Amino acid sequence: MQIERYRIESIENPISDVKIFRLQSEDGKVLRFLPGQFVFIHLLDAEGKSIIKRPYSIASSPSDPYLEFGIEMRSGDMTKRLDKLKAGEGVGVEGPFGKMALTQEKKAAFIAGGVGITPFMSMIRFICVKKAEGSFVLFYSVRSIDKILYKDELERLQKKNPALKVVITITRETPPDWIGECGRISKEMIAKHLDKASETEWFLCGSPEMVKGVRSCLEGLGVDQKKIKMEGWG
């Protein structure tokens, strides 16, 4: 698959260890993809040849005129290089790829751990732009309140869209003014916020440990494995 040239439009650092990159195509082409899919981002040498590449989920909606990525700044070679990039610099994009994609689902639930929220931002943004009818629930697990990525936008989208419900749970602290959930995502937590789990299409993205644990919870709620799409990382 061909590598397309993109320019970094902006870089934000909303939480301590995550940067949000927005990319614009250099030739004005709009990438066609399904919400939830990913691409390979390539770092290029002076001649435009790929030096290194890694897969990253797209956070923007297919309806947006740019590509957005929320990337955790880890200690790996790729993220060390990404961390040094500045707006205006170029990268390569190859894709899209991935089968964990939203299509015509009318009843769907998304379970995200940490930066695993990114493919679901694409899905949720697309649902809201299209004013999709149905029932959509996001379960979002983070270690602490300062690790909630896209917090303000999620609150805003939930208020504007009656079909969307956002459930955020914090696993390693109990803030005094916190009105959301605390603790790991469990069968009880899922059942509290969602009726008829077995009739819902499920999308999971997070660490392999989290994905494995949530998959077990869903099995306990009678969810058919064919109704579960997932991605793990780390």
N, CA and C of each residue as an Amber inpcrd file, in Angstrom:
protein
   702
   0.8460000  -1.1980000   0.0000000   0.0000000   0.0000000   0.0000000
   0.8830000   1.2500000   0.0000000   0.4620000   2.2420000  -0.7370000
   1.2590000   3.4510000  -0.9010000   1.2900000   4.2970000   0.3760000
   2.4490000   4.9220000   0.6060000   2.5970000   5.8510000   1.7300000
   2.2690000   7.2560000   1.2390000   1.3020000   7.9050000   1.8840000
   0.9080000   9.2640000   1.5210000   1.6130000  10.2690000   2.4340000
   1.9430000  11.4200000   1.8730000   2.6360000  12.4530000   2.6380000
   1.6270000  13.3380000   3.3670000   1.8800000  13.5430000   4.6610000
   1.0480000  14.4140000   5.4940000   1.9330000  15.4250000   6.2180000
   1.3070000  16.5610000   6.5620000   1.9890000  17.6020000   7.3130000
   1.3260000  17.7350000   8.6740000   2.1220000  17.8890000   9.7290000
   1.5620000  18.0570000  11.0710000   0.9590000  19.4470000  11.1830000
  -0.3370000  19.5060000  11.3840000  -1.0450000  20.7800000  11.5080000
  -0.9180000  21.3570000  12.9120000  -1.0390000  20.4780000  13.9160000
  -0.9480000  20.9370000  15.3050000  -0.5940000  19.7750000  16.2180000
  -0.0310000  20.1180000  17.3670000   0.2850000  19.1300000  18.4040000
  -0.1800000  19.6970000  19.7370000  -0.9880000  18.9420000  20.4580000
  -1.4400000  19.3460000  21.7890000  -0.9870000  18.3170000  22.8100000
  -0.8920000  18.7590000  24.0570000  -0.4520000  17.8850000  25.1510000
  -1.4750000  17.9820000  26.2900000  -2.6930000  17.4000000  26.0830000
  -3.7900000  17.6050000  27.0300000  -3.5890000  16.9560000  28.3910000
  -2.8980000  15.8130000  28.4230000  -2.5570000  15.1750000  29.6880000
  -1.0740000  14.8240000  29.6580000  -0.5060000  14.5260000  30.8100000
   0.9430000  14.4770000  30.9720000   1.6860000  13.5890000  29.9860000
   1.1480000  12.4370000  29.6530000   1.9070000  11.4890000  28.8360000
   1.2860000  11.2080000  27.4710000   0.3670000  12.0510000  27.0240000
  -0.2870000  11.8530000  25.7250000  -0.2470000  13.1410000  24.9140000
   0.0880000  12.9890000  23.6370000   0.0330000  14.1170000  22.7110000
  -0.9950000  13.8240000  21.6240000  -1.6970000  14.8660000  21.2080000
  -2.6730000  14.7490000  20.1340000  -2.0950000  15.4210000  18.8880000
  -1.9480000  14.6150000  17.8390000  -1.4100000  15.0980000  16.5660000
  -2.5410000  15.2210000  15.5540000  -2.6080000  16.3630000  14.8820000
  -3.5260000  16.5230000  13.7550000  -2.6950000  16.6540000  12.4840000
  -3.0590000  15.8540000  11.4870000  -2.3120000  15.8100000  10.2370000
  -3.1910000  16.2240000   9.0690000  -2.5960000  16.9700000   8.1460000
  -3.2690000  17.3480000   6.9100000  -2.5270000  16.7480000   5.7270000
  -3.2670000  16.2100000   4.7830000  -2.6560000  15.6480000   3.5850000
  -1.9860000  16.7460000   2.7760000  -0.7900000  16.4660000   2.2800000
  -0.0720000  17.4690000   1.4910000  -0.7030000  17.6900000   0.1240000
  -1.3940000  16.6860000  -0.4110000  -2.0050000  16.8540000  -1.7300000
  -3.5020000  17.0920000  -1.6700000  -4.0260000  17.2690000  -0.4560000
  -5.4380000  17.5940000  -0.3030000  -6.3820000  16.4140000  -0.3450000
  -5.8560000  15.2000000  -0.5070000  -6.7180000  14.0220000  -0.5140000
  -7.2780000  13.7570000   0.8790000  -8.4890000  13.2590000   0.9430000
  -9.1090000  12.8810000   2.2180000  -9.0860000  11.3540000   2.3170000
  -8.4660000  10.8370000   3.3550000  -8.3840000   9.3870000   3.5240000
  -9.7630000   8.8080000   3.8120000 -10.1160000   7.7660000   3.1130000
 -11.3830000   7.0760000   3.3500000 -11.1330000   5.9290000   4.3310000
 -11.8520000   5.9330000   5.4350000 -11.6920000   4.8820000   6.4370000
 -12.9820000   4.7170000   7.2140000 -13.0880000   3.6090000   7.9240000
 -14.2320000   3.3670000   8.7960000 -13.8700000   3.7680000  10.2200000
 -14.8220000   4.2960000  10.9830000 -14.5230000   4.6680000  12.3710000
 -14.0140000   3.4700000  13.1560000 -12.8370000   3.6150000  13.7710000
 -12.2440000   2.5300000  14.5340000 -11.0050000   1.9390000  13.8720000
 -10.7840000   2.2470000  12.5980000  -9.6280000   1.6950000  11.9050000
  -8.3350000   2.4280000  12.2870000  -7.2010000   1.8520000  11.8840000
  -5.9010000   2.4480000  12.1920000  -5.0730000   2.5920000  10.9260000
  -3.9940000   3.3490000  11.0330000  -3.0240000   3.4850000   9.9510000
  -1.6290000   3.2870000  10.5150000  -0.6670000   3.1000000   9.6410000
   0.7320000   3.1500000  10.0330000   1.2400000   4.5680000   9.7970000
   1.8090000   5.1700000  10.8380000   2.4930000   6.4460000  10.6770000
   3.9720000   6.1470000  10.4400000   4.5060000   6.7220000   9.3750000
   5.9120000   6.5420000   9.0130000   6.6830000   7.8320000   9.2890000
   7.8560000   7.7180000   9.8770000   8.7890000   8.8330000   9.9240000
   9.7120000   8.6960000   8.7250000   9.9660000   9.8040000   8.0630000
  10.6360000   9.7820000   6.7720000  12.0010000  10.4580000   6.8180000
  12.8870000   9.9980000   5.9290000  14.1910000  10.6600000   5.8180000
  14.0860000  11.8280000   4.8370000  15.2110000  12.4650000   4.5490000
  15.2050000  13.6490000   3.6980000  14.7080000  13.3510000   2.2880000
  14.8270000  12.0880000   1.8490000  14.3720000  11.6990000   0.5170000
  12.9340000  11.1770000   0.5140000  12.2980000  11.1960000   1.6830000
  10.9150000  10.7340000   1.7670000  10.7520000   9.2530000   1.9620000
  11.8490000   8.5580000   2.2590000  11.7830000   7.1200000   2.4970000
  11.5060000   6.8330000   3.9710000  10.7940000   5.7390000   4.2250000
  10.4040000   5.3940000   5.5880000  11.6080000   4.9500000   6.4210000
  11.7230000   5.5370000   7.6140000  12.7750000   5.1650000   8.5630000
  12.2310000   4.1710000   9.5830000  11.0260000   4.4480000  10.0440000
  10.3940000   3.6390000  11.0860000   8.8930000   3.8650000  10.9890000
   8.1000000   2.8450000  11.3560000   6.6520000   2.9910000  11.3060000
   6.0250000   2.2670000  12.4890000   4.8550000   2.7320000  12.8990000
   4.0770000   2.0840000  13.9480000   2.5880000   2.2950000  13.6520000
   1.7280000   1.3440000  14.1050000   0.2860000   1.5050000  13.9020000
  -0.3430000   2.3730000  14.9860000  -1.2420000   3.2650000  14.5680000
  -1.9670000   4.1200000  15.5160000  -3.4210000   4.2450000  15.0850000
  -4.3290000   4.1100000  16.0410000  -5.7540000   4.2540000  15.7550000
  -6.0800000   5.7010000  15.4270000  -6.9890000   5.8790000  14.4920000
  -7.4380000   7.2210000  14.1120000  -8.5020000   7.6720000  15.1000000
  -8.3390000   8.8760000  15.6420000  -9.3060000   9.4140000  16.6010000
 -10.3310000  10.3340000  15.9430000 -10.0080000  10.8650000  14.7890000
 -10.9320000  11.7690000  14.1010000 -12.0420000  10.9900000  13.4150000
 -13.1270000  11.6900000  13.1280000 -14.2370000  11.0880000  12.3880000
 -13.8950000  11.0560000  10.9010000 -14.4170000  10.0770000  10.1580000
 -14.2300000  10.0800000   8.6990000 -14.7460000  11.3550000   8.0360000
 -15.6150000  12.0780000   8.7340000 -16.1670000  13.3170000   8.1840000
 -15.2490000  14.5170000   8.3990000 -14.1920000  14.3620000   9.1920000
 -13.2640000  15.4660000   9.4450000 -12.2920000  15.6310000   8.2810000
 -11.8230000  16.8670000   8.0270000 -10.8930000  17.1050000   6.9160000
  -9.4330000  16.8680000   7.2880000  -9.1850000  16.2570000   8.4280000
  -7.8320000  15.9790000   8.9060000  -7.8230000  14.6110000   9.5820000
  -6.6360000  14.1130000   9.8920000  -6.4940000  12.9040000  10.6920000
  -5.9750000  13.2890000  12.0680000  -6.5650000  12.6930000  13.0940000
  -6.1340000  12.9880000  14.4700000  -5.7290000  11.6940000  15.1610000
  -4.6820000  11.7850000  15.9790000  -4.1760000  10.6370000  16.7250000
  -3.8460000  11.0610000  18.1520000  -4.3020000  10.2790000  19.1180000
  -3.8910000  10.4750000  20.5030000  -2.8400000   9.4260000  20.8170000
  -1.6000000   9.8470000  21.0380000  -0.4820000   8.9080000  21.1570000
   0.2030000   9.0540000  22.5030000   0.3190000   7.9270000  23.2000000
   0.9970000   7.9200000  24.4940000   2.5030000   7.9960000  24.2720000
   3.1380000   8.9470000  24.9510000   4.5730000   9.1530000  24.8020000
   5.3370000   8.1940000  25.7040000   5.5820000   7.0000000  25.1890000
   6.3040000   5.9750000  25.9320000   7.7990000   6.1080000  25.7010000
   8.5490000   5.0740000  26.0780000  10.0090000   5.1330000  25.9680000
  10.5390000   4.4360000  24.7180000   9.6460000   4.0320000  23.8210000
  10.0630000   3.3480000  22.6080000  10.7110000   4.2830000  21.6020000
  11.3640000   3.7030000  20.6110000  12.0720000   4.4830000  19.6000000
  11.1300000   5.3980000  18.8280000   9.9680000   4.8660000  18.4340000
   9.0280000   5.6600000  17.6450000   8.4990000   6.8560000  18.4380000
   8.0550000   6.6130000  19.6630000   7.4750000   7.7140000  20.4320000
   8.5290000   8.7470000  20.8460000   9.7530000   8.3100000  21.0460000
  10.8230000   9.2750000  21.3270000  11.0020000  10.2250000  20.1420000
  10.9140000   9.6720000  18.9470000  11.0440000  10.4950000  17.7390000
   9.8120000  11.3910000  17.5490000   8.6020000  10.8080000  17.7700000
   7.3790000  11.6040000  17.6480000   7.3630000  12.7680000  18.6350000
   7.8930000  12.5200000  19.8160000   7.8940000  13.5350000  20.8640000
   8.7150000  14.7640000  20.4750000   9.6400000  14.5950000  19.5480000
  10.5070000  15.7000000  19.1270000   9.9590000  16.4580000  17.9180000
   8.9250000  15.9260000  17.2930000   8.3730000  16.5750000  16.1110000
   7.6480000  17.8680000  16.4650000   7.5840000  18.7620000  15.4990000
   6.9180000  20.0490000  15.6810000   5.9100000  20.2660000  14.5460000
   4.9520000  21.1580000  14.7850000   3.9770000  21.4960000  13.7540000
   4.7050000  21.9760000  12.5010000   4.2120000  21.5470000  11.3590000
   4.8210000  21.9150000  10.0930000   5.6990000  20.8320000   9.5030000
   6.1300000  19.8900000  10.3120000   6.9680000  18.8070000   9.8110000
   6.1200000  17.7370000   9.1320000   6.7690000  16.9240000   8.3050000
   6.0500000  15.9320000   7.5210000   6.2170000  14.5180000   8.0330000
   5.2080000  13.6910000   7.7790000   5.2440000  12.2540000   8.0950000
   4.5520000  11.5140000   6.9620000   4.6580000  10.1920000   6.9840000
   3.9430000   9.3760000   6.0180000   2.7890000   8.6390000   6.6770000
   1.7420000   8.3870000   5.9210000   0.5750000   7.6530000   6.4190000
   0.2480000   6.5350000   5.4370000   0.1100000   5.3310000   5.9620000
  -0.2160000   4.1580000   5.1620000  -1.4520000   3.4820000   5.7470000
  -2.4430000   3.2570000   4.9330000  -3.6500000   2.5990000   5.4280000
  -4.8850000   3.0690000   4.6990000  -6.0510000   2.7400000   5.2420000
  -6.3110000   2.2310000   6.5890000  -6.2810000   0.7040000   6.6800000
  -6.2390000   0.2180000   7.9480000  -6.2630000  -1.1980000   8.2520000
  -7.1900000  -1.4300000   9.4530000  -7.5060000  -2.7110000   9.6930000
  -8.2300000  -3.0620000  10.9120000  -9.6750000  -3.4490000  10.6900000
 -10.1000000  -4.4720000  11.4380000 -11.4720000  -4.9700000  11.3480000
 -12.3530000  -4.4800000  12.4950000 -11.7490000  -3.8040000  13.5070000
 -12.5600000  -3.2830000  14.6030000 -13.1310000  -1.9330000  14.1860000
 -14.1930000  -1.9880000  13.4080000 -14.7470000  -0.7740000  12.8280000
 -16.2590000  -0.7200000  12.9970000 -16.7560000   0.4850000  13.1870000
 -18.1970000   0.7070000  13.2990000 -18.7940000   0.7680000  11.9030000
 -19.8940000   0.0340000  11.6910000 -20.5420000   0.0640000  10.3800000
 -21.9960000   0.5360000  10.5230000 -22.9130000  -0.4120000  10.6510000
 -24.3340000  -0.0440000  10.7250000 -24.9630000  -0.4000000  12.0750000
 -24.1430000  -0.6070000  13.1020000 -24.6690000  -1.0250000  14.4030000
 -25.6380000   0.0190000  14.9800000 -26.7230000  -0.4750000  15.5450000
 -27.7120000   0.4020000  16.1770000 -27.6580000   0.3210000  17.7030000
 -27.0430000  -0.7540000  18.2100000 -26.8650000  -0.8980000  19.6480000
 -25.4470000  -1.3940000  19.8780000 -24.5880000  -0.4990000  20.3760000
 -23.1770000  -0.8330000  20.5210000 -22.6270000  -0.2700000  21.8180000
 -21.6320000  -0.9670000  22.3630000 -20.9440000  -0.5120000  23.5650000
 -19.4460000  -0.5650000  23.3180000 -18.7530000   0.4310000  23.8460000
 -17.3210000   0.5590000  23.6540000 -16.6400000   0.5170000  25.0230000
 -15.5970000  -0.2840000  25.1480000 -14.8600000  -0.3570000  26.4080000
 -13.4070000   0.0030000  26.1360000 -12.9570000   1.0920000  26.7600000
 -11.6200000   1.6180000  26.5120000 -10.8160000   1.6690000  27.7970000
  -9.5340000   1.3720000  27.6640000  -8.6090000   1.5270000  28.7730000
  -7.5290000   2.5240000  28.3830000  -7.3840000   3.6100000  29.1350000
  -6.3430000   4.5890000  28.8640000  -6.4360000   5.1810000  27.4750000
  -5.2850000   5.1680000  26.7550000  -5.2490000   5.7580000  25.4200000
  -6.0160000   4.9060000  24.4140000  -6.5260000   3.7460000  24.8380000
  -7.4050000   2.9370000  24.0030000  -8.7130000   3.6350000  23.6630000
  -8.9250000   4.8260000  24.1900000 -10.1000000   5.6240000  23.8610000
 -10.0780000   6.1130000  22.4120000  -8.8860000   6.1670000  21.7890000
  -8.7710000   6.8450000  20.4930000  -9.6670000   6.2770000  19.3870000
  -9.7250000   4.9540000  19.1560000 -10.6170000   4.5000000  18.0860000
 -12.0850000   4.7750000  18.3900000 -12.4240000   4.8350000  19.6710000
 -13.8150000   5.0910000  20.0420000 -14.1810000   6.5680000  19.9050000
 -13.1850000   7.4510000  19.9870000 -13.4680000   8.8540000  19.6880000
 -13.8770000   8.9950000  18.2290000 -13.2240000   8.2510000  17.3440000
 -13.6130000   8.2730000  15.9370000 -15.0530000   7.7920000  15.7740000
 -15.3900000   6.6960000  16.4530000 -16.7400000   6.1440000  16.3670000
 -17.7750000   7.1060000  16.9420000 -17.4980000   7.6190000  18.1270000
 -18.4600000   8.4960000  18.8040000 -18.6450000   9.8030000  18.0400000
 -17.5520000  10.3660000  17.5650000 -17.6550000  11.5980000  16.7820000
 -18.4880000  11.3710000  15.5250000 -18.2720000  10.2250000  14.8780000
 -19.0290000   9.9140000  13.6670000 -20.5070000   9.7090000  13.9830000
 -20.7980000   9.0000000  15.0670000 -22.1850000   8.8000000  15.4980000
 -22.8790000  10.1390000  15.7130000 -22.1650000  11.0530000  16.3650000
 -22.7640000  12.3480000  16.6890000 -22.9350000  13.2330000  15.4560000
 -21.9680000  13.2070000  14.5540000 -22.0880000  13.9930000  13.3240000
 -23.2670000  13.5060000  12.4920000 -23.4120000  12.1890000  12.4120000
 -24.4860000  11.6030000  11.6110000 -25.8260000  11.5670000  12.3430000
 -25.8020000  11.9360000  13.6330000 -27.0090000  11.8790000  14.4600000
 -27.6520000  10.4940000  14.3660000 -26.7910000   9.4950000  14.5150000
 -27.2420000   8.1080000  14.3810000 -28.2630000   7.7490000  15.4550000
 -29.2810000   7.0390000  15.0450000 -30.2900000   6.5740000  15.9890000
 -29.8640000   5.2350000  16.5700000 -30.1900000   5.0390000  17.8330000
 -29.8380000   3.7820000  18.4800000 -29.4400000   4.0110000  19.9150000
 -28.6140000   3.1170000  20.4430000 -28.1480000   3.1980000  21.8190000
 -26.6610000   2.8740000  21.8470000 -25.8550000   3.8280000  22.3440000
 -24.4060000   3.6940000  22.3440000 -23.8540000   4.0510000  23.7230000
 -23.0710000   3.1440000  24.2940000 -22.5290000   3.3550000  25.6400000
 -21.0080000   3.2070000  25.6000000 -20.3130000   4.1720000  26.1750000
 -18.8590000   4.0980000  26.3120000 -18.5020000   3.8560000  27.7720000
 -17.7510000   2.7900000  28.0290000 -17.1430000   2.5390000  29.3340000
 -15.6510000   2.8640000  29.1870000 -15.1750000   3.8250000  29.9770000
 -13.8140000   4.3230000  29.8170000 -13.0830000   4.2350000  31.1530000
 -12.0640000   3.3860000  31.2150000 -11.3200000   3.1430000  32.4560000
  -9.9680000   3.8510000  32.4210000  -9.6910000   4.6410000  33.4720000
  -8.4080000   5.3400000  33.6010000  -7.8940000   5.1660000  35.0250000
  -6.5820000   5.3620000  35.2040000  -5.9950000   5.1990000  36.5280000
  -6.3900000   6.3180000  37.4830000  -6.4130000   7.5520000  36.9860000
  -6.6990000   8.7080000  37.8420000  -7.4170000   9.7790000  37.0340000
  -7.9910000  10.7310000  37.7200000  -8.8280000  11.7330000  37.0560000
  -8.0320000  12.5780000  36.0690000  -6.7440000  12.7580000  36.3330000
  -5.9250000  13.5710000  35.4290000  -5.4850000  12.7960000  34.1900000
  -5.9110000  11.5440000  34.0660000  -5.5900000  10.7270000  32.8980000
  -6.7740000  10.5930000  31.9300000  -7.8400000  11.3350000  32.1700000
  -9.0140000  11.2440000  31.3000000  -8.7640000  12.0620000  30.0380000
  -8.5770000  11.3730000  28.9360000  -8.3480000  12.0230000  27.6430000
  -9.6920000  12.3650000  27.0080000  -9.7990000  13.5480000  26.4330000
 -11.0140000  14.0260000  25.7710000 -12.1730000  14.2160000  26.7520000
 -11.8750000  14.4790000  28.0100000 -12.9160000  14.5720000  29.0400000
 -13.9950000  15.6050000  28.6990000 -13.5880000  16.8260000  28.3810000
 -14.5720000  17.8860000  28.1140000 -15.4050000  17.5780000  26.8800000
 -14.7650000  17.0590000  25.8520000 -15.5030000  16.7400000  24.6280000
 -16.5000000  15.6160000  24.8590000 -16.1130000  14.6110000  25.6140000
 -17.0350000  13.5190000  25.9070000 -18.2590000  14.0180000  26.6680000
 -18.0470000  14.8980000  27.6310000 -19.1710000  15.4610000  28.3800000
 -20.0820000  16.2570000  27.4610000 -19.4870000  17.0350000  26.5720000
 -20.2640000  17.8610000  25.6470000 -21.0640000  17.0020000  24.6690000
 -20.4380000  15.9640000  24.1340000 -21.1250000  15.1040000  23.1750000
 -22.2700000  14.3340000  23.8290000 -22.0700000  13.9140000  25.0630000
 -23.1240000  13.1990000  25.7730000 -24.3420000  14.0980000  26.0140000
 -24.0890000  15.3510000  26.3580000 -25.1910000  16.2820000  26.6030000
 -25.9930000  16.5720000  25.3370000 -25.3070000  16.5740000  24.1980000
 -25.9610000  16.9390000  22.9460000 -26.6090000  15.7490000  22.2430000
 -26.2710000  14.5200000  22.6850000 -26.7470000  13.3460000  21.9590000
 -27.4070000  12.3480000  22.9010000 -28.7420000  12.2890000  22.8900000
 -29.4550000  11.3800000  23.7970000 -29.1590000   9.9010000  23.5510000
 -28.6290000   9.5650000  22.3770000 -28.3240000   8.1570000  22.0830000
 -27.0180000   7.7060000  22.7250000 -26.2310000   8.6730000  23.2480000
 -24.9010000   8.3690000  23.7770000 -24.8560000   8.4730000  25.2980000
 -24.2520000   7.4660000  25.9310000 -24.0200000   7.4880000  27.3740000
 -22.5420000   7.2290000  27.6260000 -21.9220000   8.0520000  28.4730000
 -20.5000000   7.9270000  28.7840000 -20.3350000   7.5510000  30.2530000
 -19.6520000   6.4390000  30.5070000 -19.3840000   5.9690000  31.8650000
 -17.8720000   5.9260000  32.0520000 -17.3550000   6.8020000  32.9080000
 -15.9200000   6.8430000  33.1820000 -15.6660000   6.2740000  34.5680000
 -14.7030000   5.3700000  34.6540000 -14.3550000   4.7870000  35.9470000
 -12.8730000   4.9890000  36.2330000 -12.5660000   5.3210000  37.4790000
 -11.1930000   5.5750000  37.9200000 -10.7540000   4.4180000  38.8040000
  -9.5850000   3.8520000  38.5230000  -9.1920000   2.6060000  39.1820000
  -8.2330000   2.7660000  40.3570000  -7.5050000   3.8770000  40.4450000
  -6.4570000   3.9650000  41.4680000  -6.6190000   5.1070000  42.4580000
  -7.7520000   5.7770000  42.4360000  -8.0100000   6.8260000  43.4190000
  -9.5140000   7.0270000  43.5370000  -9.9190000   7.7160000  44.5790000
 -11.3260000   8.0560000  44.7740000 -11.4150000   9.5460000  45.0650000
 -11.4490000  10.4030000  44.0280000 -11.4950000  11.8530000  44.2360000
 -12.7370000  12.2470000  45.0290000 -12.6200000  13.1880000  45.9480000
 -13.7470000  13.5580000  46.8130000 -14.9760000  14.0750000  46.0750000
 -14.7850000  14.7670000  44.9510000 -15.9180000  15.3360000  44.2300000
 -16.3030000  14.5300000  42.9870000 -15.7390000  13.3390000  42.8640000
 -15.9800000  12.5270000  41.6720000 -17.3550000  11.8850000  41.7340000
 -18.1420000  12.0270000  40.6630000 -19.4950000  11.4580000  40.6470000
 -19.5960000  10.2710000  39.6840000 -18.4640000   9.9090000  39.0660000
 -18.4660000   8.7570000  38.1770000 -18.2200000   7.4700000  38.9400000
 -17.8500000   6.4280000  38.2170000 -17.5760000   5.1360000  38.8310000
 -16.1270000   5.0500000  39.3080000 -15.8660000   4.1030000  40.2070000
 -14.5130000   3.8100000  40.6730000 -14.2940000   2.2950000  40.5970000
 -13.0750000   1.9030000  40.3100000 -12.7580000   0.4830000  40.2290000
 -12.7500000  -0.0300000  38.8020000 -12.2760000  -1.2590000  38.6590000
 -12.2000000  -1.8640000  37.3370000 -13.5890000  -2.1700000  36.7820000
 -13.6750000  -2.2060000  35.4720000 -14.9410000  -2.5400000  34.8200000
 -15.3050000  -3.9900000  35.1460000 -16.5150000  -4.1840000  35.6200000
 -16.9810000  -5.4980000  36.0740000 -18.3410000  -5.8150000  35.4590000
 -18.7720000  -7.0520000  35.6670000 -20.1070000  -7.4390000  35.2030000
 -21.1650000  -6.5510000  35.8360000 -20.9830000  -6.2680000  37.1230000
 -21.9670000  -5.4580000  37.8570000 -22.0250000  -4.0380000  37.3020000
 -20.8560000  -3.4710000  36.9890000 -20.8210000  -2.1080000  36.4560000
 -21.4730000  -2.0530000  35.0820000 -21.1920000  -3.0380000  34.2620000
 -21.7880000  -3.0800000  32.9270000 -23.3070000  -3.2060000  33.0290000
 -23.7700000  -4.1300000  33.8680000 -25.2090000  -4.3510000  34.0210000
 -25.9280000  -3.1280000  34.5870000 -25.2180000  -2.3470000  35.4120000
 -25.7980000  -1.1420000  36.0050000 -26.1310000  -0.0990000  34.9430000
 -25.3190000  -0.0120000  33.9200000 -25.4650000   1.0580000  32.9310000
 -25.9980000   0.6000000  31.5790000 -26.1660000  -0.7170000  31.3980000
 -26.5840000  -1.2170000  30.0990000 -27.4930000  -2.4240000  30.2520000
 -28.6690000  -2.3500000  29.6520000 -29.5890000  -3.4800000  29.6470000
 -29.2710000  -4.4070000  28.4730000 -29.4950000  -5.6770000  28.6880000
 -29.4050000  -6.6700000  27.6160000 -28.0510000  -6.6390000  26.9140000
 -27.0130000  -6.8900000  27.6900000 -25.6520000  -6.9040000  27.1370000
 -25.5150000  -7.9020000  25.9980000 -26.2580000  -9.0020000  26.0750000
 -26.1490000 -10.0470000  25.0580000 -26.7050000  -9.6140000  23.7070000
 -27.4790000  -8.5300000  23.6890000 -28.0570000  -8.0350000  22.4390000
 -27.2590000  -6.8590000  21.8680000 -26.1090000  -6.5750000  22.4750000
 -25.2850000  -5.4220000  22.1070000 -24.0440000  -5.8730000  21.3410000
 -23.6030000  -5.0310000  20.3900000 -22.3330000  -5.2510000  19.7020000
 -21.2320000  -4.5810000  20.5320000 -20.1490000  -5.3110000  20.8050000
 -19.1150000  -4.8380000  21.7260000 -17.7940000  -4.5660000  21.0080000
 -17.1590000  -3.4650000  21.4210000 -15.8580000  -3.0740000  20.8900000
 -14.9300000  -2.8040000  22.0760000 -13.7750000  -3.4690000  22.0980000
 -12.8480000  -3.3440000  23.2250000 -11.4870000  -2.8760000  22.7380000
 -10.8520000  -1.9690000  23.4940000  -9.4960000  -1.5380000  23.1530000
  -8.7700000  -1.1070000  24.4240000  -7.6430000  -1.7370000  24.6940000
  -6.8530000  -1.4080000  25.8770000  -5.6930000  -2.3700000  26.0020000
  -5.1090000  -2.4410000  27.1710000  -4.0130000  -3.3770000  27.3920000
  -4.5340000  -4.8050000  27.2600000  -3.6770000  -5.7530000  26.8840000
  -4.1230000  -7.1550000  26.7780000  -4.7680000  -7.6700000  28.0570000
  -4.2250000  -7.2560000  29.2090000  -4.7940000  -7.6840000  30.4910000
  -6.2210000  -7.1800000  30.6540000  -6.4380000  -5.8970000  30.3320000
  -7.7720000  -5.3310000  30.4650000  -8.7450000  -5.9840000  29.4930000
  -8.3150000  -6.1340000  28.2510000  -9.1740000  -6.7310000  27.2320000
  -9.5780000  -8.1510000  27.6260000  -8.6220000  -8.9290000  28.1280000
  -8.9090000 -10.3020000  28.5620000  -9.9180000 -10.3060000  29.7050000
  -9.7360000  -9.4040000  30.6870000 -10.6430000  -9.3520000  31.8290000
 -12.0480000  -8.9510000  31.4310000 -12.1660000  -7.9510000  30.5560000
 -13.4860000  -7.4930000  30.1200000 -14.1700000  -8.5550000  29.2640000
 -13.4020000  -9.2330000  28.4410000 -13.9880000 -10.2900000  27.6250000
 -14.5990000 -11.3720000  28.5190000 -13.9270000 -11.6870000  29.6150000
 -14.4570000 -12.6640000  30.5630000 -15.7530000 -12.1620000  31.1920000
 -15.7970000 -10.8580000  31.5210000 -17.0270000 -10.2660000  32.0720000
 -18.1830000 -10.4020000  31.0850000 -17.9160000 -10.1340000  29.8240000
 -18.9590000 -10.2020000  28.8020000 -19.4550000 -11.6310000  28.6050000
 -18.5360000 -12.5740000  28.6750000 -18.9460000 -13.9750000  28.5880000
 -19.8930000 -14.3110000  29.7350000 -19.5870000 -13.7730000  30.9300000
 -20.4400000 -14.0000000  32.0920000 -21.8080000 -13.3660000  31.9660000
 -21.9240000 -12.3810000  31.0780000 -23.2080000 -11.7190000  30.8390000
 -23.9390000 -12.3230000  29.6380000 -23.3910000 -13.4150000  29.1150000
 -24.0590000 -14.1110000  28.0220000 -23.8180000 -13.5440000  26.6420000
 -22.7560000 -12.7580000  26.4850000 -22.4650000 -12.1610000  25.1810000
 -21.7730000 -13.1840000  24.2860000 -22.2940000 -13.3590000  23.0960000
 -21.6960000 -14.2520000  22.1060000 -20.3680000 -13.6540000  21.6400000
 -19.3240000 -14.4850000  21.5490000 -18.0140000 -14.0030000  21.1280000
 -18.0390000 -13.3620000  19.7410000 -18.9950000 -13.7380000  18.9170000
 -19.1030000 -13.1440000  17.5850000 -19.5190000 -11.6710000  17.6480000
 -20.0410000 -11.2640000  18.8030000 -20.4630000  -9.8780000  18.9640000
 -19.3560000  -8.9880000  19.5550000 -18.1610000  -9.5390000  19.7160000
 -17.0640000  -8.7950000  20.3340000 -15.9400000  -8.5810000  19.3290000
 -15.6010000  -7.3080000  19.1190000 -14.4320000  -6.9420000  18.3180000
 -13.4360000  -6.2500000  19.2490000 -12.1510000  -6.5460000  19.0890000
 -11.2090000  -5.9840000  20.0570000  -9.8270000  -5.7640000  19.4840000
  -9.1020000  -4.8460000  20.1610000  -7.7080000  -4.5750000  19.8720000
  -6.9680000  -4.4570000  21.1960000  -5.7880000  -5.0460000  21.2550000
  -4.9440000  -4.9040000  22.4490000  -3.6470000  -4.2290000  22.0850000
  -2.9940000  -3.6280000  23.0510000  -1.7110000  -2.9850000  22.8160000
  -0.8740000  -3.0940000  24.0650000   0.3940000  -2.7970000  23.9480000
   1.2760000  -2.8070000  25.1120000   2.0620000  -4.1060000  25.1960000
